[in-house]
Amino acid sequence: MNRFPFQLDLAFFGLTTSNTSEARFNVFKQIHEIVFHGNGGYSWETVYNMPVWLRNFTFSEIQKFHDNERERSSKVNKPNTTTLMDSQGNVLVDKNSIPKPITPKKTPSYK
């Protein structure tokens, strides 16, 4: 016999027996991310008891912040793509990068 008398399997509220565990995992994952990346600003109980709209807003703002930080740091830490050797193995020398010899200054002699 069917466990539920209705054919909709309690889908009226959006959760069914097949997607309940996934929805629960997503809620707990979101709570974890807010608490972990909130830098101590949120406790687990606070986030768990937040209204859903506020928790979603907080999560999206933290996600935007970290995405912007990641993008900014990737621009700053872009690897140098220039090479110091050509295809034959010869070292390429930029004449502007060779330091000029230091010439000593003449000091006045005191006699």
C-alpha positions as semicolon CSV with decimal commas, in nm:
position;residue;x (nm);y (nm);z (nm)
1;M;0,000;0,000;0,000
2;N;0,109;0,355;-0,073
3;R;0,261;0,537;0,224
4;F;0,075;0,857;0,138
5;P;-0,295;0,858;0,049
6;F;-0,237;1,136;-0,207
7;Q;-0,074;1,084;-0,544
8;L;0,112;1,415;-0,519
9;D;0,342;1,276;-0,246
10;L;0,314;1,596;-0,041
11;A;0,447;1,808;-0,331
12;F;0,209;2,090;-0,248
13;F;0,477;2,268;-0,046
14;G;0,755;2,185;-0,290
15;L;0,924;1,907;-0,094
16;T;0,884;1,544;-0,175
17;T;1,046;1,240;-0,020
18;S;1,294;1,230;-0,308
19;N;1,426;1,588;-0,274
20;T;1,402;1,645;0,103
21;S;1,757;1,537;0,180
22;E;1,899;1,757;-0,097
23;A;1,703;2,062;0,025
24;R;1,815;1,999;0,382
25;F;2,178;1,968;0,270
26;N;2,153;2,296;0,077
27;V;2,012;2,481;0,379
28;F;2,287;2,351;0,608
29;K;2,554;2,426;0,347
30;Q;2,428;2,783;0,317
31;I;2,427;2,824;0,696
32;H;2,781;2,689;0,714
33;E;2,904;2,926;0,442
34;I;2,752;3,231;0,614
35;V;2,895;3,138;0,955
36;F;3,238;3,042;0,816
37;H;3,284;3,336;0,578
38;G;3,109;3,584;0,804
39;N;3,436;3,622;0,996
40;G;3,278;3,564;1,336
41;G;2,982;3,794;1,277
42;Y;2,722;3,518;1,284
43;S;2,657;3,221;1,505
44;W;2,497;2,903;1,374
45;E;2,179;2,963;1,577
46;T;2,146;3,320;1,447
47;V;2,170;3,215;1,084
48;Y;1,943;2,913;1,134
49;N;1,670;3,134;1,282
50;M;1,706;3,408;1,018
51;P;1,413;3,462;0,784
52;V;1,480;3,282;0,456
53;W;1,488;3,603;0,252
54;L;1,747;3,757;0,487
55;R;1,962;3,442;0,486
56;N;1,954;3,432;0,105
57;F;2,044;3,802;0,087
58;T;2,331;3,762;0,334
59;F;2,462;3,458;0,150
60;S;2,453;3,634;-0,188
61;E;2,632;3,942;-0,050
62;I;2,909;3,732;0,104
63;Q;2,938;3,538;-0,222
64;K;2,964;3,863;-0,427
65;F;3,232;3,996;-0,191
66;H;3,446;3,684;-0,219
67;D;3,400;3,668;-0,597
68;N;3,518;4,030;-0,628
69;E;3,816;3,961;-0,401
70;R;3,910;3,654;-0,605
71;E;3,885;3,851;-0,930
72;R;4,087;4,141;-0,789
73;S;4,362;3,915;-0,658
74;S;4,381;3,725;-0,986
75;K;4,438;4,054;-1,170
76;V;4,713;4,155;-0,928
77;N;4,883;3,815;-0,926
78;K;4,874;3,759;-1,300
79;P;5,172;3,547;-1,396
80;N;5,439;3,706;-1,609
81;T;5,408;3,557;-1,958
82;T;5,736;3,693;-2,097
83;T;6,022;3,451;-2,148
84;L;6,394;3,501;-2,117
85;M;6,485;3,251;-2,389
86;D;6,399;3,220;-2,754
87;S;6,303;2,897;-2,932
88;Q;6,672;2,807;-3,000
89;G;6,768;2,841;-2,631
90;N;6,946;3,173;-2,664
91;V;6,905;3,415;-2,376
92;L;6,715;3,727;-2,474
93;V;6,874;4,038;-2,330
94;D;6,691;4,365;-2,304
95;K;6,951;4,639;-2,329
96;N;6,745;4,862;-2,102
97;S;6,757;4,604;-1,824
98;I;7,139;4,583;-1,811
99;P;7,260;4,801;-1,527
100;K;7,509;5,072;-1,613
101;P;7,846;5,055;-1,443
102;I;7,890;5,272;-1,139
103;T;8,160;5,531;-1,176
104;P;8,313;5,659;-0,855
105;K;8,270;6,025;-0,786
106;K;8,575;6,237;-0,752
107;T;8,618;6,351;-0,399
108;P;8,790;6,678;-0,328
109;S;9,133;6,632;-0,188
110;Y;9,226;6,828;0,122
111;K;9,594;6,900;0,132
